[in-house]
Amino acid sequence: MLTFIITAGGIGKRMGGSTPKQFLLLNGKPLLMHTIERIHHFDPAAELIVTLPEAYLKDWEEMCEKYSFQIKHAVISGGEERFDSIKNALDLANGEWIAVHDGVRPFVGQHVLAELLKSVKTHRAVIPVVPVKESLRMVDGESSVSVSRNQYQIVQTPQIFEGKLLKKAYEQKYIHSFTDDASVVESIGARIHLISGNDENIKITNPVDLKLAEILLHSSKDTY
């Protein structure tokens, strides 16, 4: 069994306005619904668990009714940190394989999802990455130095893990160096396997991203 934890527990202050970014409309319905639909399209039998800000649980229930959103999913309150939200969701997760995905990434490729599921059965911890295209500089106070972009990759989600490995990793206490699930799992000695992600799998965090999402949505054939 495959479980997807879709984390949408943040408020998204960088987007501006009073509405959390996961609830902003994209092509006439909340962004989060697009993300859930894409995951459901990949595996209609997957267990779906969505983390949301506690203050917006009722709002989400009303949105699902308003937009006739009927994809089955469990909802749980997010915590103070992303780490806490995932830890809460893991209490409900039953899958042998557990993937964690950002609720504001509605364009992960179906082929990427397939490769993640295939690879995790061998490697136990797998994440999608894409190359850095711009030049990079490492900054130290007032000075900086050029670094090779070939040594770096941009990390995306979903990140997928053997279920018992992910749950074991989340038994530890939160520390600030935990920036994603891979960093949590890596901290207990697991090796993270990388696969190629897809460039369209953007994380929508500001108004420009939302405009780009509108373009991607209208050009998407649900494959990438």
N, CA, C and O of each residue as an XYZ file, in Angstrom:
896
protein
N       0.832     -1.199      0.000
C       0.000      0.000      0.000
C       0.868      1.251      0.000
O       1.915      1.291      0.646
N       0.428      2.266     -0.725
C       1.154      3.520     -0.851
C       0.382      4.630     -0.136
O      -0.818      4.802     -0.355
N       1.077      5.375      0.716
C       0.484      6.525      1.398
C       1.137      7.799      0.894
O       2.358      7.865      0.752
N       0.329      8.805      0.626
C       0.837     10.139      0.325
C       0.409     11.089      1.438
O      -0.783     11.243      1.706
N       1.376     11.717      2.077
C       1.103     12.816      2.997
C       1.287     14.104      2.207
O       2.382     14.390      1.721
N       0.238     14.863      2.083
C       0.291     16.135      1.349
C       0.256     17.246      2.380
O      -0.759     17.476      3.036
N       1.384     17.930      2.511
C       1.512     18.898      3.585
C       1.120     20.296      3.104
O       1.709     20.846      2.173
N       0.121     20.838      3.761
C      -0.381     22.177      3.424
C      -0.707     22.903      4.722
O      -1.747     23.550      4.840
N       0.189     22.788      5.687
C      -0.062     23.328      7.011
C       0.395     24.750      7.219
O       0.224     25.305      8.305
N       0.988     25.364      6.173
C       1.511     26.712      6.326
C       0.511     27.786      5.951
O      -0.559     27.516      5.406
N       0.900     29.027      6.263
C       0.058     30.183      5.950
C       0.503     30.848      4.659
O      -0.308     31.479      3.981
N       1.800     30.718      4.299
C       2.286     31.246      3.025
C       2.315     32.757      2.957
O       1.693     33.348      2.074
N       3.034     33.399      3.881
C       3.064     34.859      3.952
C       3.718     35.511      2.735
O       3.427     36.666      2.424
N       4.602     34.783      2.043
C       5.281     35.376      0.888
C       4.328     35.654     -0.269
O       4.628     36.463     -1.147
N       3.191     34.988     -0.267
C       2.227     35.211     -1.343
C       1.520     36.549     -1.166
O       1.055     37.137     -2.143
N       1.433     37.034      0.063
C       0.692     38.258      0.322
C      -0.797     37.965      0.432
O      -1.255     36.893      0.034
N      -1.547     38.910      0.969
C      -2.977     38.702      1.119
C      -3.290     37.876      2.352
O      -2.387     37.445      3.069
N      -4.575     37.659      2.594
C      -5.015     36.976      3.807
C      -5.318     35.497      3.604
O      -5.493     34.763      4.577
N      -5.381     35.049      2.346
C      -5.710     33.650      2.060
C      -4.450     32.806      1.944
O      -3.576     33.139      1.144
N      -4.321     31.723      2.713
C      -3.159     30.841      2.551
C      -3.037     30.378      1.099
O      -4.040     30.134      0.427
N      -1.802     30.264      0.629
C      -1.575     30.015     -0.803
C      -2.208     28.710     -1.286
O      -2.609     28.619     -2.446
N      -2.304     27.702     -0.421
C      -2.867     26.421     -0.851
C      -4.357     26.523     -1.188
O      -4.919     25.631     -1.825
N      -4.990     27.617     -0.755
C      -6.419     27.815     -1.011
C      -6.695     28.822     -2.121
O      -7.851     29.036     -2.487
N      -5.649     29.443     -2.661
C      -5.847     30.385     -3.757
C      -6.375     29.646     -4.978
O      -6.057     28.477     -5.192
N      -7.173     30.325     -5.768
C      -7.796     29.681     -6.915
C      -6.843     29.591     -8.098
O      -6.162     30.555     -8.447
N      -6.813     28.423     -8.700
C      -6.083     28.162     -9.938
C      -7.075     27.539    -10.905
O      -7.586     26.445    -10.666
N      -7.343     28.238    -11.992
C      -8.344     27.788    -12.955
C      -9.685     27.483    -12.282
O     -10.361     26.509    -12.614
N     -10.049     28.345    -11.327
C     -11.381     28.260    -10.749
C     -11.575     27.367     -9.549
O     -12.700     27.214     -9.073
N     -10.489     26.761     -9.038
C     -10.631     25.964     -7.816
C      -9.339     26.018     -7.015
O      -8.284     26.323     -7.571
N      -9.403     25.728     -5.724
C      -8.219     25.857     -4.875
C      -7.022     25.044     -5.367
O      -7.153     23.910     -5.829
N      -5.860     25.667     -5.249
C      -4.606     25.065     -5.686
C      -4.396     23.677     -5.094
O      -3.950     22.765     -5.790
N      -4.710     23.515     -3.829
C      -4.504     22.225     -3.161
C      -5.291     21.106     -3.831
O      -4.835     19.963     -3.867
N      -6.449     21.421     -4.353
C      -7.253     20.398     -5.024
C      -6.557     19.885     -6.272
O      -6.632     18.695     -6.580
N      -5.884     20.766     -6.992
C      -5.123     20.349     -8.184
C      -4.026     19.354     -7.787
O      -3.803     18.354     -8.470
N      -3.345     19.646     -6.673
C      -2.267     18.762     -6.213
C      -2.811     17.385     -5.835
O      -2.247     16.361     -6.222
N      -3.889     17.364     -5.093
C      -4.499     16.091     -4.688
C      -4.952     15.301     -5.914
O      -4.763     14.086     -5.977
N      -5.543     15.984     -6.879
C      -6.018     15.316     -8.089
C      -4.875     14.667     -8.858
O      -5.037     13.570     -9.392
N      -3.735     15.321     -8.920
C      -2.609     14.751     -9.668
C      -2.084     13.491     -9.002
O      -1.749     12.521     -9.681
N      -2.012     13.501     -7.682
C      -1.576     12.309     -6.957
C      -2.601     11.189     -7.119
O      -2.235     10.036     -7.348
N      -3.867     11.524     -7.002
C      -4.936     10.532     -7.154
C      -4.944      9.938     -8.556
O      -5.220      8.751     -8.730
N      -4.644     10.760     -9.550
C      -4.581     10.275    -10.930
C      -3.483      9.217    -11.082
O      -3.638      8.257    -11.837
N      -2.380      9.402    -10.362
C      -1.289      8.432    -10.433
C      -1.679      7.110     -9.788
O      -1.419      6.045    -10.348
N      -2.300      7.170     -8.618
C      -2.684      5.945     -7.905
C      -3.998      6.176     -7.165
O      -3.991      6.647     -6.028
N      -5.121      5.851     -7.796
C      -6.428      6.053     -7.162
C      -6.599      5.272     -5.861
O      -7.468      5.603     -5.054
N      -5.782      4.238     -5.647
C      -5.911      3.427     -4.431
C      -5.028      3.934     -3.295
O      -5.109      3.415     -2.182
N      -4.196      4.925     -3.548
C      -3.278      5.403     -2.519
C      -4.036      6.054     -1.362
O      -5.057      6.712     -1.558
N      -3.517      5.855     -0.169
C      -4.047      6.533      1.020
C      -3.558      7.980      1.001
O      -2.359      8.224      0.866
N      -4.468      8.934      1.134
C      -4.134     10.353      1.092
C      -4.386     10.986      2.450
O      -5.479     10.875      3.006
N      -3.363     11.652      2.978
C      -3.477     12.356      4.257
C      -3.027     13.796      4.022
O      -1.911     14.030      3.558
N      -3.882     14.749      4.337
C      -3.592     16.164      4.094
C      -3.437     16.874      5.438
O      -4.304     16.765      6.305
N      -2.323     17.606      5.609
C      -2.152     18.420      6.805
C      -2.545     19.857      6.473
O      -2.173     20.390      5.428
N      -3.305     20.476      7.381
C      -3.812     21.833      7.171
C      -3.658     22.650      8.448
O      -3.602     22.087      9.542
N      -3.589     23.982      8.315
C      -3.592     24.812      9.528
C      -4.880     24.559     10.319
O      -5.964     24.493      9.741
N      -4.759     24.423     11.606
C      -5.932     24.097     12.427
C      -7.060     25.111     12.241
O      -8.237     24.751     12.266
N      -6.695     26.369     12.058
C      -7.702     27.418     11.929
C      -8.487     27.333     10.627
O      -9.513     27.997     10.472
N      -8.005     26.513      9.685
C      -8.645     26.447      8.363
C      -9.302     25.098      8.071
O      -9.704     24.837      6.937
N      -9.412     24.251      9.079
C     -10.017     22.936      8.844
C     -11.471     23.065      8.384
O     -11.896     22.374      7.458
N     -12.209     23.927      9.016
C     -13.604     24.131      8.640
C     -13.705     24.766      7.260
O     -14.587     24.419      6.474
N     -12.805     25.694      6.968
C     -12.800     26.331      5.644
C     -12.598     25.299      4.542
O     -13.260     25.345      3.505
N     -11.672     24.361      4.778
C     -11.400     23.325      3.772
C     -12.628     22.432      3.576
O     -12.963     22.061      2.451
N     -13.282     22.099      4.665
C     -14.489     21.283      4.571
C     -15.538     22.000      3.707
O     -16.205     21.375      2.883
N     -15.672     23.288      3.903
C     -16.641     24.071      3.132
C     -16.231     24.178      1.671
O     -17.085     24.167      0.784
N     -14.903     24.285      1.409
C     -14.410     24.335      0.027
C     -14.707     23.026     -0.706
O     -15.132     23.030     -1.861
N     -14.479     21.922     -0.021
C     -14.741     20.615     -0.650
C     -16.209     20.482     -1.028
O     -16.544     19.911     -2.066
N     -17.073     21.008     -0.187
C     -18.501     20.977     -0.485
C     -18.833     21.924     -1.639
O     -19.585     21.568     -2.546
N     -18.270     23.125     -1.597
C     -18.546     24.131     -2.621
C     -18.120     23.669     -4.004
O     -18.838     23.878     -4.982
N     -16.933     23.032     -4.087
C     -16.387     22.627     -5.376
C     -16.666     21.156     -5.697
O     -16.100     20.601     -6.638
N     -17.536     20.537     -4.914
C     -17.904     19.124     -5.121
C     -16.649     18.244     -5.238
O     -16.544     17.398     -6.125
N     -15.720     18.466     -4.334
C     -14.460     17.725     -4.344
C     -14.658     16.424     -3.585
O     -14.894     16.441     -2.377
N     -14.565     15.303     -4.277
C     -14.957     14.024     -3.697
C     -13.831     12.990     -3.577
O     -14.087     11.838     -3.226
N     -12.594     13.390     -3.864
C     -11.488     12.448     -3.691
C     -11.302     12.185     -2.192
O     -11.128     13.119     -1.410
N     -11.340     10.938     -1.810
C     -11.248     10.572     -0.406
C      -9.877     10.910      0.168
O      -8.853     10.553     -0.414
N      -9.856     11.587      1.293
C      -8.603     11.909      1.961
C      -8.879     12.198      3.430
O      -9.948     12.688      3.792
N      -7.899     11.887      4.265
C      -7.979     12.236      5.684
C      -7.346     13.606      5.872
O      -6.452     13.993      5.120
N      -7.812     14.332      6.872
C      -7.280     15.660      7.166
C      -6.822     15.690      8.616
O      -7.511     15.189      9.506
N      -5.645     16.285      8.848
C      -5.117     16.397     10.200
C      -4.501     17.782     10.369
O      -3.988     18.361      9.411
N      -4.554     18.307     11.584
C      -4.001     19.627     11.863
C      -2.483     19.616     11.739
O      -1.816     18.684     12.190
N      -1.952     20.660     11.124
C      -0.512     20.820     11.054
C       0.035     21.292     12.391
O      -0.710     21.775     13.244
N       1.342     21.147     12.566
C       1.989     21.573     13.803
C       2.710     22.893     13.646
O       2.572     23.578     12.633
N       3.479     23.239     14.660
C       4.212     24.504     14.649
C       5.235     24.542     13.523
O       5.398     25.570     12.866
N       5.922     23.435     13.295
C       6.894     23.298     12.204
C       6.395     22.249     11.225
O       5.536     21.432     11.555
N       6.947     22.282     10.012
C       6.614     21.252      9.025
C       6.878     19.866      9.625
O       6.091     18.940      9.429
N       7.970     19.732     10.345
C       8.335     18.475     11.004
C       7.174     17.957     11.854
O       6.849     16.770     11.825
N       6.554     18.869     12.613
C       5.459     18.475     13.496
C       4.236     18.035     12.698
O       3.529     17.108     13.093
N       3.990     18.709     11.567
C       2.855     18.342     10.722
C       3.012     16.929     10.177
O       2.067     16.140     10.196
N       4.210     16.616      9.692
C       4.462     15.280      9.148
C       4.375     14.232     10.254
O       3.832     13.147     10.049
N       4.907     14.560     11.411
C       4.856     13.620     12.534
C       3.414     13.307     12.906
O       3.078     12.157     13.189
N       2.559     14.331     12.905
C       1.140     14.110     13.186
C       0.509     13.189     12.145
O      -0.238     12.272     12.483
N       0.821     13.447     10.876
C       0.236     12.662      9.786
C       0.705     11.214      9.821
O      -0.050     10.313      9.455
N       1.934     10.979     10.253
C       2.468      9.614     10.284
C       1.693      8.717     11.243
O       1.701      7.495     11.097
N       1.029      9.314     12.215
C       0.212      8.511     13.133
C      -0.958      7.848     12.402
O      -1.488      6.833     12.854
N      -1.355      8.433     11.266
C      -2.476      7.894     10.489
C      -2.020      7.027      9.317
O      -2.822      6.295      8.736
N      -0.735      7.108      8.969
C      -0.238      6.476      7.743
C      -0.098      4.963      7.899
O       0.489      4.476      8.865
N      -0.643      4.236      6.940
C      -0.609      2.775      6.978
C       0.222      2.152      5.852
O       0.373      0.931      5.798
N       0.755      2.973      4.965
C       1.416      2.448      3.784
C       2.770      1.812      4.043
O       3.518      2.237      4.924
N       3.064      0.800      3.271
C       4.411      0.208      3.295
C       5.415      1.217      2.768
O       6.566      1.261      3.204
N       4.956      2.028      1.820
C       5.755      3.114      1.260
C       5.025      4.424      1.532
O       3.820      4.525      1.300
N       5.749      5.424      2.023
C       5.121      6.699      2.364
C       5.829      7.829      1.618
O       7.041      8.010      1.731
N       5.046      8.575      0.860
C       5.571      9.730      0.133
C       5.066     11.001      0.802
O       3.931     11.051      1.277
N       5.904     12.021      0.840
C       5.522     13.312      1.396
C       5.645     14.358      0.295
O       6.688     14.484     -0.347
N       4.570     15.101      0.088
C       4.511     16.042     -1.033
C       4.002     17.396     -0.569
O       3.124     17.479      0.291
N       4.560     18.459     -1.145
C       4.095     19.809     -0.854
C       2.734     20.041     -1.499
O       2.537     19.745     -2.677
N       1.802     20.570     -0.721
C       0.469     20.825     -1.248
C       0.417     21.877     -2.335
O      -0.572     21.978     -3.061
N       1.484     22.666     -2.452
C       1.516     23.721     -3.476
C       2.457     23.355     -4.629
O       3.034     24.233     -5.271
N       2.603     22.062     -4.881
C       3.319     21.562     -6.070
C       2.334     20.712     -6.892
O       2.312     19.491     -6.741
N       1.525     21.334     -7.751
C       0.502     20.582     -8.483
C       0.956     19.981     -9.808
O       0.138     19.426    -10.542
N       2.261     20.083    -10.130
C       2.693     19.664    -11.468
C       3.791     18.599    -11.473
O       4.580     18.541    -12.417
N       3.857     17.767    -10.452
C       4.823     16.667    -10.498
C       4.455     15.741    -11.651
O       3.282     15.438    -11.869
N       5.466     15.298    -12.385
C       5.228     14.444    -13.537
C       4.793     13.040    -13.151
O       5.268     12.479    -12.164
N       3.891     12.481    -13.935
C       3.453     11.109    -13.681
C       4.623     10.132    -13.819
O       4.691      9.139    -13.094
N       5.533     10.407    -14.735
C       6.698      9.523    -14.898
C       7.633      9.633    -13.700
O       8.302      8.663    -13.344
N       7.683     10.812    -13.074
C       8.503     10.981    -11.869
C       7.909     10.170    -10.721
O       8.636      9.498     -9.989
N       6.608     10.234    -10.569
C       5.941      9.445     -9.535
C       6.191      7.948     -9.732
O       6.438      7.221     -8.769
N       6.126      7.503    -10.966
C       6.364      6.083    -11.256
C       7.793      5.681    -10.916
O       8.026      4.603    -10.368
N       8.749      6.546    -11.240
C      10.151      6.230    -10.961
C      10.437      6.256     -9.462
O      11.220      5.446     -8.966
N       9.811      7.176     -8.744
C       9.971      7.208     -7.291
C       9.504      5.898     -6.662
O      10.204      5.316     -5.833
N       8.326      5.441     -7.057
C       7.776      4.213     -6.482
C       8.620      3.000     -6.852
O       8.809      2.098     -6.036
N       9.124      2.977     -8.073
C       9.982      1.871     -8.500
C      11.295      1.871     -7.709
O      11.738      0.823     -7.240
N      11.910      3.037     -7.564
C      13.237      3.134     -6.950
C      13.222      2.897     -5.450
O      14.176      2.343     -4.904
N      12.135      3.315     -4.762
C      12.118      3.184     -3.309
C      12.124      1.723     -2.881
O      12.554      1.414     -1.769
N      11.664      0.832     -3.725
C      11.627     -0.583     -3.375
C      13.021     -1.186     -3.319
O      13.221     -2.264     -2.760
N      13.990     -0.476     -3.906
C      15.389     -0.899     -3.842
C      16.191     -0.041     -2.870
O      17.025     -0.552     -2.123
N      15.932      1.270     -2.884
C      16.801      2.219     -2.175
C      16.241      2.740     -0.849
O      16.977      3.378     -0.096
N      14.971      2.493     -0.540
C      14.344      2.835      0.742
C      14.092      4.324      0.963
O      13.170      4.674      1.700
N      14.868      5.204      0.358
C      14.692      6.647      0.537
C      15.071      7.333     -0.776
O      16.234      7.308     -1.178
N      14.102      7.936     -1.433
C      14.328      8.461     -2.792
C      13.696      9.850     -2.917
O      12.577     10.083     -2.459
N      14.441     10.767     -3.549
C      13.917     12.117     -3.763
C      14.193     12.560     -5.199
O      15.183     12.137     -5.796
N      13.321     13.413     -5.762
C      13.550     13.950     -7.100
C      14.343     15.253     -7.035
O      14.131     16.079     -6.147
N      15.253     15.424     -7.983
C      16.061     16.647     -8.041
C      16.159     17.116     -9.490
O      15.990     16.336    -10.426
N      16.434     18.406     -9.650
C      16.689     18.968    -10.974
C      17.980     19.778    -10.913
O      18.334     20.287     -9.849
N      18.688     19.907    -12.031
C      19.958     20.638    -12.027
C      19.776     22.127    -11.765
O      18.733     22.706    -12.071
N      20.812     22.734    -11.194
C      20.861     24.192    -11.053
C      21.264     24.784    -12.401
O      22.249     24.351    -12.999
N      20.518     25.756    -12.874
C      20.793     26.330    -14.190
C      21.551     27.655    -14.124
O      22.233     28.026    -15.079
N      21.438     28.369    -13.007
C      22.107     29.649    -12.866
C      23.479     29.485    -12.221
O      23.771     28.456    -11.612
N      24.316     30.509    -12.362
C      25.590     30.531    -11.656
C      25.331     30.731    -10.162
O      24.341     31.350     -9.772
N      26.228     30.202     -9.337
C      26.084     30.286     -7.890
C      27.297     30.956     -7.260
O      28.422     30.824     -7.743
N      27.047     31.674     -6.175
C      28.125     32.226     -5.363
C      27.840     31.922     -3.900
O      26.703     32.041     -3.443
N      28.877     31.528     -3.168
C      28.765     31.314     -1.736
C      29.143     32.602     -1.020
O      30.230     33.141     -1.228
N      28.240     33.094     -0.174
C      28.418     34.378      0.488
C      28.868     34.162      1.927
O      28.324     33.325      2.647
N      29.882     34.939      2.332
C      30.377     34.907      3.703
C      30.591     36.352      4.137
O      31.625     36.954      3.848
N      29.599     36.897      4.834
C      29.691     38.297      5.233
C      29.697     39.215      4.026
O      28.775     39.183      3.211
N      30.731     40.034      3.908
C      30.841     40.983      2.796
C      31.532     40.380      1.573
O      31.588     41.016      0.521
N      32.050     39.180      1.699
C      32.766     38.554      0.590
C      31.952     37.411      0.006
O      31.026     36.908      0.642
N      32.303     37.005     -1.214
C      31.646     35.876     -1.861
C      32.615     35.212     -2.819
O      33.608     35.808     -3.238
N      32.310     33.970     -3.157
C      33.167     33.232     -4.067
C      32.303     32.371     -4.979
O      31.289     31.825     -4.545
N      32.698     32.252     -6.221
C      31.962     31.424     -7.169
C      32.128     29.952     -6.826
O      33.216     29.508     -6.459
N      31.027     29.194     -6.951
C      31.086     27.753     -6.728
C      30.496     27.045     -7.943
O      29.676     27.612     -8.665
N      30.914     25.824     -8.159
C      30.457     25.071     -9.324
C      29.022     24.612     -9.137
O      28.709     23.912     -8.173
N      28.155     25.002    -10.052
C      26.758     24.573     -9.957
C      26.611     23.079    -10.217
O      25.591     22.488     -9.863
N      27.627     22.456    -10.838
C      27.552     21.023    -11.116
C      27.563     20.178     -9.845
O      27.219     18.997     -9.874
N      27.960     20.789     -8.733
C      28.006     20.070     -7.465
C      26.693     20.161     -6.694
O      26.581     19.615     -5.596
N      25.700     20.844     -7.257
C      24.453     21.083     -6.536
C      23.238     20.658     -7.358
O      23.261     20.679     -8.588
N      22.194     20.279     -6.661
C      20.923     19.928     -7.286
C      19.799     20.606     -6.497
O      19.922     20.804     -5.288
N      18.712     20.961     -7.172
C      17.544     21.531     -6.521
C      16.608     20.393     -6.122
O      16.252     19.554     -6.950
N      16.220     20.370     -4.873
C      15.404     19.286     -4.335
C      13.916     19.595     -4.512
O      13.476     20.722     -4.283
N      13.153     18.588     -4.920
C      11.715     18.714     -5.076
C      10.995     17.716     -4.156
O      11.629     16.998     -3.383
N       9.702     17.689     -4.253
C       8.887     16.640     -3.655
C       7.977     16.109     -4.755
O       7.811     16.779     -5.774
N       7.380     14.927     -4.587
C       7.341     14.088     -3.398
C       8.691     13.432     -3.099
O       9.480     13.140     -3.998
N       8.922     13.214     -1.822
C      10.029     12.396     -1.365
C       9.405     11.127     -0.799
O       8.434     11.185     -0.044
N       9.964      9.992     -1.166
C       9.308      8.726     -0.825
C      10.254      7.824     -0.042
O      11.458      7.785     -0.295
N       9.677      7.103      0.912
C      10.487      6.317      1.836
C       9.798      5.000      2.184
O       8.577      4.869      2.092
N      10.606      4.046      2.581
C      10.051      2.868      3.229
C       9.334      3.357      4.491
O       9.905      4.115      5.275
N       8.097      2.929      4.683
C       7.293      3.466      5.765
C       7.928      3.361      7.135
O       7.934      4.336      7.887
N       8.466      2.190      7.480
C       9.024      2.004      8.817
C      10.301      2.835      9.007
O      10.631      3.214     10.131
N      11.018      3.120      7.909
C      12.203      3.968      7.994
C      11.812      5.409      8.301
O      12.418      6.050      9.159
N      10.804      5.916      7.605
C      10.364      7.290      7.822
C       9.807      7.473      9.236
O      10.080      8.477      9.893
N       9.036      6.509      9.689
C       8.471      6.614     11.041
C       9.561      6.569     12.112
O       9.475      7.276     13.116
N      10.569      5.752     11.904
C      11.677      5.696     12.847
C      12.411      7.034     12.900
O      12.774      7.508     13.977
N      12.627      7.640     11.728
C      13.333      8.918     11.668
C      12.574     10.010     12.420
O      13.182     10.881     13.043
N      11.253      9.961     12.360
C      10.444     10.990     12.998
C      10.201     10.740     14.486
O       9.432     11.466     15.116
N      10.837      9.740     15.041
C      10.778      9.536     16.490
C      11.708     10.502     17.222
O      11.551     10.722     18.423
N      12.675     11.081     16.505
C      13.620     11.991     17.136
C      13.018     13.385     17.287
O      11.960     13.674     16.728
N      13.694     14.245     18.042
C      13.242     15.609     18.255
C      13.637     16.493     17.074
O      14.627     16.234     16.390
N      12.856     17.527     16.853
C      13.107     18.475     15.768
C      14.361     19.299     16.031
O      14.599     19.739     17.156
N      15.162     19.505     14.984
C      16.280     20.451     15.021
C      16.213     21.302     13.746
O      15.633     20.883     12.744
N      16.803     22.486     13.792
C      16.657     23.453     12.705
C      17.263     22.984     11.380
O      16.903     23.498     10.320
N      18.166     22.026     11.431
C      18.787     21.542     10.195
C      17.862     20.624      9.405
O      18.202     20.223      8.291
N      16.699     20.283      9.957
C      15.727     19.467      9.229
C      14.939     20.373      8.274
O      13.977     21.027      8.675
N      15.359     20.399      7.025
C      14.705     21.263      6.040
C      13.687     20.523      5.190
O      12.834     21.142      4.554
N      13.777     19.200      5.178
C      12.826     18.372      4.438
C      12.875     16.967      5.024
O      13.623     16.703      5.966
N      12.082     16.077      4.467
C      12.022     14.714      5.013
C      13.316     13.951      4.782
O      13.717     13.127      5.604
N      13.967     14.231      3.656
C      15.235     13.563      3.378
C      16.277     13.885      4.439
O      17.041     13.008      4.843
N      16.316     15.121      4.891
C      17.295     15.502      5.918
C      16.990     14.817      7.256
O      17.904     14.501      8.017
N      15.708     14.590      7.536
C      15.330     13.878      8.761
C      15.781     12.415      8.679
O      16.369     11.885      9.621
N      15.502     11.779      7.557
C      15.861     10.375      7.369
C      17.378     10.202      7.298
O      17.926      9.239      7.834
N      18.040     11.129      6.642
C      19.497     11.062      6.514
C      20.174     11.147      7.878
O      21.249     10.580      8.074
N      19.550     11.855      8.825
C      20.162     12.060     10.138
C      20.263     10.776     10.957
O      21.013     10.726     11.932
N      19.515      9.734     10.571
C      19.631      8.454     11.294
C      20.485      7.455     10.514
O      20.482      6.258     10.801
N      21.217      7.968      9.522
C      22.192      7.137      8.828
C      21.748      6.550      7.509
O      22.509      5.808      6.886
N      20.535      6.857      7.057
C      20.059      6.311      5.785
C      20.660      7.083      4.615
O      20.930      8.279      4.718
N      20.859      6.396      3.529
C      21.382      7.014      2.323
C      20.220      7.444      1.430
O      19.261      6.694      1.247
N      20.310      8.641      0.882
C      19.247      9.186      0.043
C      19.600      8.974     -1.425
O      20.663      9.392     -1.884
N      18.704      8.325     -2.150
C      18.898      8.081     -3.577
C      18.215      9.185     -4.383
O      17.088      9.572     -4.074
N      18.888      9.691     -5.407
C      18.359     10.776     -6.230
C      17.864     10.261     -7.572
O      18.493      9.404     -8.193
N      16.729     10.794     -8.012
C      16.265     10.561     -9.375
C      15.979     11.915    -10.019
O      15.911     12.930     -9.325
N      15.812     11.936    -11.318
C      15.516     13.185    -12.021
C      14.062     13.586    -11.808
O      13.148     12.788    -12.019
N      13.860     14.832    -11.387
C      12.524     15.381    -11.269
C      12.098     16.007    -12.581
O      12.699     15.742    -13.623
N      11.064     16.836    -12.538
C      10.652     17.556    -13.751
C      10.580     19.047    -13.459
O      10.107     19.460    -12.400
N      11.053     19.848    -14.403
C      11.165     21.290    -14.207
C       9.821     21.951    -13.903
O       9.766     22.970    -13.215
N       8.747     21.370    -14.418
C       7.430     21.973    -14.209
C       6.944     21.840    -12.761
O       5.987     22.503    -12.360
N       7.588     21.004    -12.003
C       7.160     20.714    -10.633
C       7.569     21.842     -9.677
O       8.331     21.631     -8.734
N       7.050     23.028     -9.941
C       7.417     24.201     -9.160
C       6.643     24.244     -7.845
O       5.538     23.713     -7.737
N       7.246     24.886     -6.857
C       6.568     25.144     -5.591
C       6.019     26.558     -5.647
O       6.776     27.519     -5.782
N       4.725     26.683     -5.547
C       4.089     27.986     -5.722
C       4.123     28.744     -4.400
O       3.421     28.399     -3.450
N       4.960     29.788     -4.359
C       5.167     30.533     -3.120
C       4.922     32.031     -3.256
O       4.837     32.729     -2.246
N       4.805     32.540     -4.477
C       4.589     33.976     -4.655
C       3.688     34.210     -5.870
O       3.419     33.268     -6.615
N       3.221     35.428     -6.085
C       2.288     35.707     -7.183
C       2.824     35.354     -8.564
O       2.051     34.942     -9.429
N       4.119     35.504     -8.794
C       4.695     35.147    -10.088
C       4.558     33.650    -10.337
O       4.248     33.228    -11.451
N       4.790     32.845     -9.292
C       4.634     31.397     -9.413
C       3.203     31.033     -9.795
O       2.974     30.119    -10.587
N       2.246     31.756     -9.225
C       0.840     31.464     -9.513
C       0.512     31.761    -10.977
O      -0.250     31.028    -11.606
N       1.086     32.832    -11.515
C       0.889     33.153    -12.932
C       1.490     32.058    -13.807
O       0.886     31.643    -14.796
N       2.698     31.588    -13.432
C       3.341     30.508    -14.180
C       2.501     29.231    -14.098
O       2.400     28.487    -15.073
N       1.905     28.985    -12.938
C       1.060     27.798    -12.769
C      -0.125     27.829    -13.731
O      -0.520     26.791    -14.262
N      -0.687     29.004    -13.957
C      -1.805     29.127    -14.887
C      -1.378     28.721    -16.300
O      -2.126     28.060    -17.019
N      -0.167     29.125    -16.685
C       0.365     28.757    -18.001
C       0.599     27.251    -18.079
O       0.226     26.608    -19.060
N       1.215     26.699    -17.044
C       1.502     25.262    -17.019
C       0.221     24.440    -17.046
O       0.150     23.410    -17.717
N      -0.777     24.893    -16.323
C      -2.028     24.149    -16.262
C      -2.683     24.053    -17.640
O      -3.204     23.004    -18.020
N      -2.650     25.147    -18.372
C      -3.303     25.156    -19.672
C      -2.491     24.421    -20.761
O      -3.012     24.079    -21.822
N      -1.194     24.191    -20.457
C      -0.368     23.442    -21.421
C      -0.211     21.992    -21.021
O       0.339     21.193    -21.778
N      -0.703     21.633    -19.802
C      -0.499     20.290    -19.266
C      -1.397     19.262    -19.930
O      -2.576     19.510    -20.186
N      -0.814     18.105    -20.204
C      -1.572     16.939    -20.655
C      -1.569     15.868    -19.573
O      -1.839     14.695    -19.831
N      -1.251     16.311    -18.329
C      -1.230     15.416    -17.166
C      -0.125     14.373    -17.265
O      -0.231     13.290    -16.691
N       0.923     14.702    -17.989
C       2.004     13.734    -18.131
C       3.352     14.304    -17.694
O       3.984     13.792    -16.770
N       3.784     15.372    -18.370
C       5.116     15.934    -18.145
C       6.170     14.833    -18.238
O       7.361     15.102    -18.077
